[in-house]
C-alpha cells in the first residue's frame, strides 16, 4: 500500500469470492458444505467458510471446495472452468497468488423424471 498502511483480506472474504466465482460456472448445480472442523467453531455464522476451505500464507492462497455437477456434462470441463474462475477471481480482486484450487466432485444432479 505504498507506505500508507497495511491491508489484510480475511479468509472469509476469499471464501466468498471463491463461492461466487464457482456459482457463475454453467454446470455447477451446488456447492456442498465441507465437514465441520475446529476453525468453523470460531466463525459459526460465516456462510462462505462452511462451504470453502481457505489456506493462506502471506500472498499464497489454496482453496478447497466440494461441488455437485449437472448430469450430462463432462466433469473435467466443468471442474477446470471452476478452477480457472476461482483462481482468476481471487487473483484479480485481491492481488494474492492462488497456487491451488482443489475440487471434490461429490455427485451429479440428474433431472427429475416426469411421470407418464
Backbone atoms as SQL, in Angstrom:
CREATE TABLE atoms (id INTEGER PRIMARY KEY, chain TEXT, resi INTEGER, resn TEXT, atom TEXT, x REAL, y REAL, z REAL);
INSERT INTO atoms VALUES
  (1, 'A', 1, 'UNK', 'N', 0.831, -1.197, 0.000),
  (2, 'A', 1, 'UNK', 'CA', 0.000, 0.000, 0.000),
  (3, 'A', 1, 'UNK', 'C', 0.867, 1.249, 0.000),
  (4, 'A', 2, 'UNK', 'N', 2.100, 1.139, -0.407),
  (5, 'A', 2, 'UNK', 'CA', 2.991, 2.276, -0.619),
  (6, 'A', 2, 'UNK', 'C', 3.152, 3.189, 0.594),
  (7, 'A', 3, 'UNK', 'N', 3.426, 2.593, 1.770),
  (8, 'A', 3, 'UNK', 'CA', 3.746, 3.388, 2.937),
  (9, 'A', 3, 'UNK', 'C', 2.581, 4.059, 3.619),
  (10, 'A', 4, 'UNK', 'N', 1.345, 3.802, 3.198),
  (11, 'A', 4, 'UNK', 'CA', 0.215, 4.467, 3.855),
  (12, 'A', 4, 'UNK', 'C', -0.516, 3.550, 4.814),
  (13, 'A', 5, 'UNK', 'N', -0.099, 2.306, 4.920),
  (14, 'A', 5, 'UNK', 'CA', -0.732, 1.362, 5.838),
  (15, 'A', 5, 'UNK', 'C', -0.775, -0.022, 5.246),
  (16, 'A', 6, 'UNK', 'N', -1.355, -0.942, 6.000),
  (17, 'A', 6, 'UNK', 'CA', -1.423, -2.333, 5.567),
  (18, 'A', 6, 'UNK', 'C', -2.828, -2.722, 5.148),
  (19, 'A', 7, 'UNK', 'N', -2.912, -3.870, 4.547),
  (20, 'A', 7, 'UNK', 'CA', -4.196, -4.406, 4.115),
  (21, 'A', 7, 'UNK', 'C', -4.214, -5.892, 4.405),
  (22, 'A', 8, 'UNK', 'N', -5.228, -6.335, 5.121),
  (23, 'A', 8, 'UNK', 'CA', -5.424, -7.751, 5.395),
  (24, 'A', 8, 'UNK', 'C', -6.781, -8.138, 4.841),
  (25, 'A', 9, 'UNK', 'N', -6.798, -9.175, 4.018),
  (26, 'A', 9, 'UNK', 'CA', -8.051, -9.688, 3.470),
  (27, 'A', 9, 'UNK', 'C', -8.333, -11.001, 4.172),
  (28, 'A', 10, 'UNK', 'N', -9.465, -11.093, 4.835),
  (29, 'A', 10, 'UNK', 'CA', -9.767, -12.272, 5.641),
  (30, 'A', 10, 'UNK', 'C', -10.038, -13.495, 4.773),
  (31, 'A', 11, 'UNK', 'N', -9.850, -14.659, 5.377),
  (32, 'A', 11, 'UNK', 'CA', -10.154, -15.905, 4.687),
  (33, 'A', 11, 'UNK', 'C', -11.639, -15.998, 4.331),
  (34, 'A', 12, 'UNK', 'N', -12.486, -15.392, 5.135),
  (35, 'A', 12, 'UNK', 'CA', -13.922, -15.389, 4.863),
  (36, 'A', 12, 'UNK', 'C', -14.227, -14.649, 3.563),
  (37, 'A', 13, 'UNK', 'N', -13.520, -13.559, 3.309),
  (38, 'A', 13, 'UNK', 'CA', -13.700, -12.810, 2.071),
  (39, 'A', 13, 'UNK', 'C', -13.210, -13.632, 0.883),
  (40, 'A', 14, 'UNK', 'N', -12.057, -14.280, 1.045),
  (41, 'A', 14, 'UNK', 'CA', -11.537, -15.138, -0.025),
  (42, 'A', 14, 'UNK', 'C', -12.504, -16.281, -0.321),
  (43, 'A', 15, 'UNK', 'N', -13.099, -16.865, 0.721),
  (44, 'A', 15, 'UNK', 'CA', -14.076, -17.945, 0.537),
  (45, 'A', 15, 'UNK', 'C', -15.310, -17.443, -0.198),
  (46, 'A', 16, 'UNK', 'N', -15.767, -16.248, 0.138),
  (47, 'A', 16, 'UNK', 'CA', -16.944, -15.684, -0.533),
  (48, 'A', 16, 'UNK', 'C', -16.665, -15.422, -2.018),
  (49, 'A', 17, 'UNK', 'N', -15.475, -14.935, -2.326),
  (50, 'A', 17, 'UNK', 'CA', -15.101, -14.718, -3.725),
  (51, 'A', 17, 'UNK', 'C', -15.090, -16.047, -4.474),
  (52, 'A', 18, 'UNK', 'N', -14.518, -17.082, -3.853),
  (53, 'A', 18, 'UNK', 'CA', -14.459, -18.406, -4.485),
  (54, 'A', 18, 'UNK', 'C', -15.859, -18.955, -4.742),
  (55, 'A', 19, 'UNK', 'N', -16.750, -18.830, -3.765),
  (56, 'A', 19, 'UNK', 'CA', -18.130, -19.326, -3.934),
  (57, 'A', 19, 'UNK', 'C', -18.835, -18.612, -5.074),
  (58, 'A', 20, 'UNK', 'N', -18.708, -17.318, -5.128),
  (59, 'A', 20, 'UNK', 'CA', -19.366, -16.539, -6.174),
  (60, 'A', 20, 'UNK', 'C', -18.842, -16.932, -7.547),
  (61, 'A', 21, 'UNK', 'N', -17.547, -17.079, -7.674),
  (62, 'A', 21, 'UNK', 'CA', -16.953, -17.460, -8.959),
  (63, 'A', 21, 'UNK', 'C', -17.419, -18.849, -9.383),
  (64, 'A', 22, 'UNK', 'N', -17.462, -19.791, -8.447),
  (65, 'A', 22, 'UNK', 'CA', -17.876, -21.164, -8.770),
  (66, 'A', 22, 'UNK', 'C', -19.351, -21.220, -9.179),
  (67, 'A', 23, 'UNK', 'N', -20.192, -20.470, -8.484),
  (68, 'A', 23, 'UNK', 'CA', -21.635, -20.460, -8.799),
  (69, 'A', 23, 'UNK', 'C', -21.915, -19.947, -10.211),
  (70, 'A', 24, 'UNK', 'N', -21.051, -19.086, -10.706),
  (71, 'A', 24, 'UNK', 'CA', -21.263, -18.484, -12.015),
  (72, 'A', 24, 'UNK', 'C', -20.921, -19.425, -13.174),
  (73, 'A', 25, 'UNK', 'N', -20.354, -20.583, -12.885),
  (74, 'A', 25, 'UNK', 'CA', -19.958, -21.513, -13.947),
  (75, 'A', 25, 'UNK', 'C', -21.138, -22.398, -14.322),
  (76, 'A', 26, 'UNK', 'N', -21.428, -22.422, -15.611),
  (77, 'A', 26, 'UNK', 'CA', -22.506, -23.269, -16.104),
  (78, 'A', 26, 'UNK', 'C', -22.145, -24.725, -15.851),
  (79, 'A', 27, 'UNK', 'N', -23.070, -25.464, -15.288),
  (80, 'A', 27, 'UNK', 'CA', -22.854, -26.870, -14.996),
  (81, 'A', 27, 'UNK', 'C', -22.683, -27.156, -13.515),
  (82, 'A', 28, 'UNK', 'N', -22.428, -26.136, -12.704),
  (83, 'A', 28, 'UNK', 'CA', -22.337, -26.325, -11.260),
  (84, 'A', 28, 'UNK', 'C', -23.758, -26.249, -10.707),
  (85, 'A', 29, 'UNK', 'N', -24.237, -27.363, -10.151),
  (86, 'A', 29, 'UNK', 'CA', -25.597, -27.349, -9.620),
  (87, 'A', 29, 'UNK', 'C', -25.624, -27.027, -8.130),
  (88, 'A', 30, 'UNK', 'N', -24.524, -27.280, -7.411),
  (89, 'A', 30, 'UNK', 'CA', -24.487, -26.953, -5.982),
  (90, 'A', 30, 'UNK', 'C', -23.044, -26.909, -5.502),
  (91, 'A', 31, 'UNK', 'N', -22.820, -26.055, -4.526),
  (92, 'A', 31, 'UNK', 'CA', -21.573, -26.059, -3.770),
  (93, 'A', 31, 'UNK', 'C', -21.941, -26.697, -2.442),
  (94, 'A', 32, 'UNK', 'N', -21.242, -27.748, -2.094),
  (95, 'A', 32, 'UNK', 'CA', -21.619, -28.559, -0.941),
  (96, 'A', 32, 'UNK', 'C', -20.858, -28.147, 0.307),
  (97, 'A', 33, 'UNK', 'N', -21.523, -28.256, 1.468),
  (98, 'A', 33, 'UNK', 'CA', -20.834, -27.912, 2.714),
  (99, 'A', 33, 'UNK', 'C', -19.663, -28.849, 2.970),
  (100, 'A', 34, 'UNK', 'N', -18.642, -28.310, 3.585),
  (101, 'A', 34, 'UNK', 'CA', -17.482, -29.124, 3.916),
  (102, 'A', 34, 'UNK', 'C', -17.658, -29.672, 5.324),
  (103, 'A', 35, 'UNK', 'N', -16.929, -30.733, 5.648),
  (104, 'A', 35, 'UNK', 'CA', -17.042, -31.297, 7.001),
  (105, 'A', 35, 'UNK', 'C', -16.669, -30.260, 8.058),
  (106, 'A', 36, 'UNK', 'N', -17.306, -30.356, 9.197),
  (107, 'A', 36, 'UNK', 'CA', -17.025, -29.426, 10.296),
  (108, 'A', 36, 'UNK', 'C', -15.597, -29.615, 10.790),
  (109, 'A', 37, 'UNK', 'N', -14.986, -28.509, 11.193),
  (110, 'A', 37, 'UNK', 'CA', -13.668, -28.573, 11.802),
  (111, 'A', 37, 'UNK', 'C', -13.580, -27.519, 12.901),
  (112, 'A', 38, 'UNK', 'N', -12.492, -27.531, 13.624),
  (113, 'A', 38, 'UNK', 'CA', -12.332, -26.625, 14.767),
  (114, 'A', 38, 'UNK', 'C', -12.410, -25.163, 14.338),
  (115, 'A', 39, 'UNK', 'N', -11.834, -24.824, 13.204),
  (116, 'A', 39, 'UNK', 'CA', -11.830, -23.423, 12.760),
  (117, 'A', 39, 'UNK', 'C', -13.242, -22.879, 12.593),
  (118, 'A', 40, 'UNK', 'N', -14.151, -23.737, 12.151),
  (119, 'A', 40, 'UNK', 'CA', -15.534, -23.277, 11.951),
  (120, 'A', 40, 'UNK', 'C', -16.240, -22.988, 13.264),
  (121, 'A', 41, 'UNK', 'N', -15.765, -23.548, 14.365),
  (122, 'A', 41, 'UNK', 'CA', -16.368, -23.261, 15.660),
  (123, 'A', 41, 'UNK', 'C', -16.207, -21.792, 16.036),
  (124, 'A', 42, 'UNK', 'N', -15.145, -21.161, 15.546),
  (125, 'A', 42, 'UNK', 'CA', -14.879, -19.763, 15.877),
  (126, 'A', 42, 'UNK', 'C', -15.621, -18.790, 14.971),
  (127, 'A', 43, 'UNK', 'N', -16.171, -19.281, 13.861),
  (128, 'A', 43, 'UNK', 'CA', -16.918, -18.439, 12.927),
  (129, 'A', 43, 'UNK', 'C', -18.211, -19.144, 12.520),
  (130, 'A', 44, 'UNK', 'N', -19.102, -19.434, 13.483),
  (131, 'A', 44, 'UNK', 'CA', -20.278, -20.247, 13.172),
  (132, 'A', 44, 'UNK', 'C', -21.267, -19.578, 12.220),
  (133, 'A', 45, 'UNK', 'N', -21.243, -18.270, 12.110),
  (134, 'A', 45, 'UNK', 'CA', -22.211, -17.570, 11.261),
  (135, 'A', 45, 'UNK', 'C', -21.672, -17.216, 9.884),
  (136, 'A', 46, 'UNK', 'N', -20.449, -17.579, 9.612),
  (137, 'A', 46, 'UNK', 'CA', -19.856, -17.266, 8.322),
  (138, 'A', 46, 'UNK', 'C', -20.247, -18.344, 7.313),
  (139, 'A', 47, 'UNK', 'N', -21.136, -17.996, 6.414),
  (140, 'A', 47, 'UNK', 'CA', -21.658, -18.961, 5.445),
  (141, 'A', 47, 'UNK', 'C', -20.574, -19.460, 4.510),
  (142, 'A', 48, 'UNK', 'N', -19.765, -18.583, 3.975),
  (143, 'A', 48, 'UNK', 'CA', -18.768, -18.968, 2.981),
  (144, 'A', 48, 'UNK', 'C', -17.790, -19.995, 3.523),
  (145, 'A', 49, 'UNK', 'N', -17.358, -19.850, 4.775),
  (146, 'A', 49, 'UNK', 'CA', -16.374, -20.793, 5.311),
  (147, 'A', 49, 'UNK', 'C', -16.985, -22.157, 5.594),
  (148, 'A', 50, 'UNK', 'N', -18.298, -22.256, 5.597),
  (149, 'A', 50, 'UNK', 'CA', -18.943, -23.570, 5.717),
  (150, 'A', 50, 'UNK', 'C', -18.807, -24.369, 4.430),
  (151, 'A', 51, 'UNK', 'N', -18.545, -23.675, 3.328),
  (152, 'A', 51, 'UNK', 'CA', -18.505, -24.315, 2.021),
  (153, 'A', 51, 'UNK', 'C', -17.112, -24.334, 1.386),
  (154, 'A', 52, 'UNK', 'N', -16.269, -23.412, 1.767),
  (155, 'A', 52, 'UNK', 'CA', -14.951, -23.271, 1.139),
  (156, 'A', 52, 'UNK', 'C', -13.883, -23.231, 2.224),
  (157, 'A', 53, 'UNK', 'N', -12.863, -24.079, 2.060),
  (158, 'A', 53, 'UNK', 'CA', -11.720, -24.040, 2.968),
  (159, 'A', 53, 'UNK', 'C', -10.628, -23.215, 2.313),
  (160, 'A', 54, 'UNK', 'N', -10.120, -22.255, 3.053),
  (161, 'A', 54, 'UNK', 'CA', -9.059, -21.376, 2.559),
  (162, 'A', 54, 'UNK', 'C', -7.827, -21.601, 3.420),
  (163, 'A', 55, 'UNK', 'N', -6.715, -21.842, 2.756),
  (164, 'A', 55, 'UNK', 'CA', -5.427, -21.933, 3.442),
  (165, 'A', 55, 'UNK', 'C', -4.570, -20.822, 2.852),
  (166, 'A', 56, 'UNK', 'N', -4.258, -19.835, 3.685),
  (167, 'A', 56, 'UNK', 'CA', -3.493, -18.699, 3.165),
  (168, 'A', 56, 'UNK', 'C', -2.237, -18.485, 4.007),
  (169, 'A', 57, 'UNK', 'N', -1.185, -18.146, 3.307),
  (170, 'A', 57, 'UNK', 'CA', 0.090, -17.835, 3.942),
  (171, 'A', 57, 'UNK', 'C', 0.742, -16.724, 3.127),
  (172, 'A', 58, 'UNK', 'N', 0.933, -15.572, 3.760),
  (173, 'A', 58, 'UNK', 'CA', 1.457, -14.394, 3.077),
  (174, 'A', 58, 'UNK', 'C', 0.582, -14.099, 1.868),
  (175, 'A', 59, 'UNK', 'N', 1.128, -14.143, 0.658),
  (176, 'A', 59, 'UNK', 'CA', 0.318, -13.863, -0.532),
  (177, 'A', 59, 'UNK', 'C', -0.111, -15.113, -1.279),
  (178, 'A', 60, 'UNK', 'N', 0.118, -16.303, -0.708),
  (179, 'A', 60, 'UNK', 'CA', -0.255, -17.555, -1.363),
  (180, 'A', 60, 'UNK', 'C', -1.561, -18.082, -0.780),
  (181, 'A', 61, 'UNK', 'N', -2.480, -18.467, -1.667),
  (182, 'A', 61, 'UNK', 'CA', -3.793, -18.952, -1.249),
  (183, 'A', 61, 'UNK', 'C', -4.047, -20.310, -1.883),
  (184, 'A', 62, 'UNK', 'N', -4.587, -21.217, -1.060),
  (185, 'A', 62, 'UNK', 'CA', -5.054, -22.509, -1.554),
  (186, 'A', 62, 'UNK', 'C', -6.531, -22.620, -1.189),
  (187, 'A', 63, 'UNK', 'N', -7.328, -23.111, -2.130),
  (188, 'A', 63, 'UNK', 'CA', -8.778, -23.218, -1.957),
  (189, 'A', 63, 'UNK', 'C', -9.174, -24.682, -2.073),
  (190, 'A', 64, 'UNK', 'N', -10.119, -25.095, -1.228),
  (191, 'A', 64, 'UNK', 'CA', -10.687, -26.438, -1.341),
  (192, 'A', 64, 'UNK', 'C', -12.190, -26.327, -1.198),
  (193, 'A', 65, 'UNK', 'N', -12.912, -26.954, -2.146),
  (194, 'A', 65, 'UNK', 'CA', -14.372, -26.937, -2.090),
  (195, 'A', 65, 'UNK', 'C', -14.946, -28.174, -2.756),
  (196, 'A', 66, 'UNK', 'N', -16.201, -28.470, -2.432),
  (197, 'A', 66, 'UNK', 'CA', -16.889, -29.629, -2.989),
  (198, 'A', 66, 'UNK', 'C', -18.084, -29.167, -3.807),
  (199, 'A', 67, 'UNK', 'N', -18.302, -29.857, -4.929),
  (200, 'A', 67, 'UNK', 'CA', -19.347, -29.460, -5.872),
  (201, 'A', 67, 'UNK', 'C', -20.233, -30.631, -6.257),
  (202, 'A', 68, 'UNK', 'N', -21.415, -30.276, -6.720),
  (203, 'A', 68, 'UNK', 'CA', -22.266, -31.211, -7.444),
  (204, 'A', 68, 'UNK', 'C', -22.412, -30.625, -8.841),
  (205, 'A', 69, 'UNK', 'N', -22.297, -31.491, -9.860),
  (206, 'A', 69, 'UNK', 'CA', -22.311, -31.049, -11.252),
  (207, 'A', 69, 'UNK', 'C', -23.582, -31.564, -11.931),
  (208, 'A', 70, 'UNK', 'N', -24.110, -30.790, -12.857),
  (209, 'A', 70, 'UNK', 'CA', -25.288, -31.218, -13.607),
  (210, 'A', 70, 'UNK', 'C', -24.943, -32.435, -14.453),
  (211, 'A', 71, 'UNK', 'N', -25.884, -33.344, -14.530),
  (212, 'A', 71, 'UNK', 'CA', -25.639, -34.561, -15.301),
  (213, 'A', 71, 'UNK', 'C', -25.551, -34.247, -16.787),
  (214, 'A', 72, 'UNK', 'N', -24.877, -35.121, -17.504),
  (215, 'A', 72, 'UNK', 'CA', -24.744, -34.976, -18.946),
  (216, 'A', 72, 'UNK', 'C', -23.599, -34.084, -19.379),
  (217, 'A', 73, 'UNK', 'N', -22.898, -33.503, -18.430),
  (218, 'A', 73, 'UNK', 'CA', -21.772, -32.624, -18.761),
  (219, 'A', 73, 'UNK', 'C', -20.461, -33.332, -18.445),
  (220, 'A', 74, 'UNK', 'N', -19.433, -32.945, -19.127),
  (221, 'A', 74, 'UNK', 'CA', -18.109, -33.524, -18.879),
  (222, 'A', 74, 'UNK', 'C', -17.568, -32.942, -17.575),
  (223, 'A', 75, 'UNK', 'N', -17.367, -33.786, -16.597),
  (224, 'A', 75, 'UNK', 'CA', -16.953, -33.348, -15.258),
  (225, 'A', 75, 'UNK', 'C', -15.632, -32.588, -15.327),
  (226, 'A', 76, 'UNK', 'N', -14.676, -33.092, -16.082),
  (227, 'A', 76, 'UNK', 'CA', -13.372, -32.434, -16.136),
  (228, 'A', 76, 'UNK', 'C', -13.466, -31.035, -16.734),
  (229, 'A', 77, 'UNK', 'N', -14.372, -30.828, -17.681),
  (230, 'A', 77, 'UNK', 'CA', -14.528, -29.495, -18.284),
  (231, 'A', 77, 'UNK', 'C', -15.130, -28.503, -17.300),
  (232, 'A', 78, 'UNK', 'N', -16.175, -28.934, -16.593),
  (233, 'A', 78, 'UNK', 'CA', -16.813, -28.048, -15.611),
  (234, 'A', 78, 'UNK', 'C', -15.839, -27.759, -14.469),
  (235, 'A', 79, 'UNK', 'N', -15.162, -28.796, -13.980),
  (236, 'A', 79, 'UNK', 'CA', -14.219, -28.607, -12.879),
  (237, 'A', 79, 'UNK', 'C', -13.072, -27.676, -13.284),
  (238, 'A', 80, 'UNK', 'N', -12.557, -27.847, -14.486),
  (239, 'A', 80, 'UNK', 'CA', -11.498, -26.965, -14.964),
  (240, 'A', 80, 'UNK', 'C', -11.958, -25.520, -15.061),
  (241, 'A', 81, 'UNK', 'N', -13.185, -25.320, -15.518),
  (242, 'A', 81, 'UNK', 'CA', -13.731, -23.960, -15.607),
  (243, 'A', 81, 'UNK', 'C', -13.883, -23.349, -14.217),
  (244, 'A', 82, 'UNK', 'N', -14.308, -24.152, -13.246),
  (245, 'A', 82, 'UNK', 'CA', -14.430, -23.662, -11.865),
  (246, 'A', 82, 'UNK', 'C', -13.057, -23.291, -11.324),
  (247, 'A', 83, 'UNK', 'N', -12.073, -24.152, -11.526),
  (248, 'A', 83, 'UNK', 'CA', -10.731, -23.865, -11.025),
  (249, 'A', 83, 'UNK', 'C', -10.185, -22.564, -11.604),
  (250, 'A', 84, 'UNK', 'N', -10.339, -22.384, -12.908),
  (251, 'A', 84, 'UNK', 'CA', -9.849, -21.152, -13.542),
  (252, 'A', 84, 'UNK', 'C', -10.607, -19.923, -13.030),
  (253, 'A', 85, 'UNK', 'N', -11.928, -20.039, -12.903),
  (254, 'A', 85, 'UNK', 'CA', -12.740, -18.900, -12.464),
  (255, 'A', 85, 'UNK', 'C', -12.402, -18.489, -11.038),
  (256, 'A', 86, 'UNK', 'N', -12.264, -19.471, -10.154),
  (257, 'A', 86, 'UNK', 'CA', -11.931, -19.172, -8.754),
  (258, 'A', 86, 'UNK', 'C', -10.550, -18.531, -8.670),
  (259, 'A', 87, 'UNK', 'N', -9.587, -19.121, -9.348),
  (260, 'A', 87, 'UNK', 'CA', -8.218, -18.582, -9.329),
  (261, 'A', 87, 'UNK', 'C', -8.197, -17.151, -9.860),
  (262, 'A', 88, 'UNK', 'N', -8.810, -16.923, -11.019),
  (263, 'A', 88, 'UNK', 'CA', -8.802, -15.591, -11.616),
  (264, 'A', 88, 'UNK', 'C', -9.528, -14.571, -10.760),
  (265, 'A', 89, 'UNK', 'N', -10.667, -14.948, -10.186),
  (266, 'A', 89, 'UNK', 'CA', -11.435, -14.002, -9.373),
  (267, 'A', 89, 'UNK', 'C', -10.641, -13.563, -8.148),
  (268, 'A', 90, 'UNK', 'N', -10.059, -14.519, -7.451),
  (269, 'A', 90, 'UNK', 'CA', -9.296, -14.162, -6.244),
  (270, 'A', 90, 'UNK', 'C', -8.063, -13.338, -6.603),
  (271, 'A', 91, 'UNK', 'N', -7.331, -13.765, -7.625),
  (272, 'A', 91, 'UNK', 'CA', -6.126, -13.024, -8.012),
  (273, 'A', 91, 'UNK', 'C', -6.464, -11.618, -8.494),
  (274, 'A', 92, 'UNK', 'N', -7.516, -11.475, -9.299),
  (275, 'A', 92, 'UNK', 'CA', -7.883, -10.150, -9.819),
  (276, 'A', 92, 'UNK', 'C', -8.415, -9.223, -8.736),
  (277, 'A', 93, 'UNK', 'N', -9.151, -9.772, -7.770),
  (278, 'A', 93, 'UNK', 'CA', -9.759, -8.924, -6.747),
  (279, 'A', 93, 'UNK', 'C', -8.826, -8.601, -5.593),
  (280, 'A', 94, 'UNK', 'N', -7.859, -9.486, -5.323),
  (281, 'A', 94, 'UNK', 'CA', -7.040, -9.296, -4.128),
  (282, 'A', 94, 'UNK', 'C', -5.560, -9.089, -4.409),
  (283, 'A', 95, 'UNK', 'N', -5.090, -9.530, -5.571),
  (284, 'A', 95, 'UNK', 'CA', -3.661, -9.474, -5.855),
  (285, 'A', 95, 'UNK', 'C', -2.891, -10.627, -5.244),
  (286, 'A', 96, 'UNK', 'N', -3.568, -11.509, -4.495),
  (287, 'A', 96, 'UNK', 'CA', -2.917, -12.691, -3.925),
  (288, 'A', 96, 'UNK', 'C', -2.746, -13.743, -5.009),
  (289, 'A', 97, 'UNK', 'N', -1.704, -14.547, -4.890),
  (290, 'A', 97, 'UNK', 'CA', -1.463, -15.651, -5.806),
  (291, 'A', 97, 'UNK', 'C', -2.225, -16.872, -5.324),
  (292, 'A', 98, 'UNK', 'N', -2.994, -17.474, -6.213),
  (293, 'A', 98, 'UNK', 'CA', -3.701, -18.715, -5.896),
  (294, 'A', 98, 'UNK', 'C', -2.884, -19.853, -6.502),
  (295, 'A', 99, 'UNK', 'N', -2.302, -20.680, -5.631),
  (296, 'A', 99, 'UNK', 'CA', -1.450, -21.758, -6.116),
  (297, 'A', 99, 'UNK', 'C', -2.233, -23.040, -6.392),
  (298, 'A', 100, 'UNK', 'N', -3.381, -23.211, -5.727),
  (299, 'A', 100, 'UNK', 'CA', -4.168, -24.422, -5.931),
  (300, 'A', 100, 'UNK', 'C', -5.643, -24.143, -5.708),
  (301, 'A', 101, 'UNK', 'N', -6.469, -24.787, -6.537),
  (302, 'A', 101, 'UNK', 'CA', -7.914, -24.834, -6.318),
  (303, 'A', 101, 'UNK', 'C', -8.281, -26.309, -6.411),
  (304, 'A', 102, 'UNK', 'N', -8.432, -26.942, -5.248),
  (305, 'A', 102, 'UNK', 'CA', -8.748, -28.363, -5.187),
  (306, 'A', 102, 'UNK', 'C', -10.257, -28.549, -5.099),
  (307, 'A', 103, 'UNK', 'N', -10.789, -29.379, -5.978),
  (308, 'A', 103, 'UNK', 'CA', -12.229, -29.629, -6.013),
  (309, 'A', 103, 'UNK', 'C', -12.517, -31.094, -5.734),
  (310, 'A', 104, 'UNK', 'N', -13.569, -31.318, -4.989),
  (311, 'A', 104, 'UNK', 'CA', -14.125, -32.655, -4.817),
  (312, 'A', 104, 'UNK', 'C', -15.478, -32.639, -5.521),
  (313, 'A', 105, 'UNK', 'N', -15.635, -33.459, -6.536),
  (314, 'A', 105, 'UNK', 'CA', -16.931, -33.586, -7.186),
  (315, 'A', 105, 'UNK', 'C', -17.626, -34.737, -6.481),
  (316, 'A', 106, 'UNK', 'N', -18.674, -34.407, -5.750),
  (317, 'A', 106, 'UNK', 'CA', -19.317, -35.393, -4.888),
  (318, 'A', 106, 'UNK', 'C', -20.642, -35.894, -5.438),
  (319, 'A', 107, 'UNK', 'N', -20.975, -35.509, -6.646),
  (320, 'A', 107, 'UNK', 'CA', -22.203, -36.028, -7.206),
  (321, 'A', 107, 'UNK', 'C', -22.594, -35.287, -8.460),
  (322, 'A', 108, 'UNK', 'N', -23.600, -35.858, -9.108),
  (323, 'A', 108, 'UNK', 'CA', -24.175, -35.236, -10.298),
  (324, 'A', 108, 'UNK', 'C', -25.666, -35.086, -10.046),
  (325, 'A', 109, 'UNK', 'N', -26.215, -33.994, -10.504),
  (326, 'A', 109, 'UNK', 'CA', -27.644, -33.749, -10.328),
  (327, 'A', 109, 'UNK', 'C', -28.362, -34.196, -11.584),
  (328, 'A', 110, 'UNK', 'N', -29.236, -35.144, -11.410),
  (329, 'A', 110, 'UNK', 'CA', -29.992, -35.679, -12.544),
  (330, 'A', 110, 'UNK', 'C', -31.359, -35.004, -12.582),
  (331, 'A', 111, 'UNK', 'N', -31.860, -34.728, -13.789),
  (332, 'A', 111, 'UNK', 'CA', -33.174, -34.077, -13.886),
  (333, 'A', 111, 'UNK', 'C', -34.256, -34.982, -13.327),
  (334, 'A', 112, 'UNK', 'N', -35.275, -34.361, -12.762),
  (335, 'A', 112, 'UNK', 'CA', -36.395, -35.122, -12.209),
  (336, 'A', 112, 'UNK', 'C', -37.116, -35.869, -13.319),
  (337, 'A', 113, 'UNK', 'N', -37.529, -37.087, -13.019),
  (338, 'A', 113, 'UNK', 'CA', -38.244, -37.904, -14.013),
  (339, 'A', 113, 'UNK', 'C', -39.704, -37.465, -14.035),
  (340, 'A', 114, 'UNK', 'N', -40.217, -37.319, -15.228),
  (341, 'A', 114, 'UNK', 'CA', -41.620, -36.956, -15.418),
  (342, 'A', 114, 'UNK', 'C', -42.472, -38.221, -15.363),
  (343, 'A', 115, 'UNK', 'N', -43.572, -38.171, -14.639),
  (344, 'A', 115, 'UNK', 'CA', -44.485, -39.330, -14.602),
  (345, 'A', 115, 'UNK', 'C', -45.258, -39.395, -15.909),
  (346, 'A', 116, 'UNK', 'N', -45.443, -40.603, -16.450),
  (347, 'A', 116, 'UNK', 'CA', -46.163, -40.745, -17.715),
  (348, 'A', 116, 'UNK', 'C', -47.630, -40.840, -17.498);
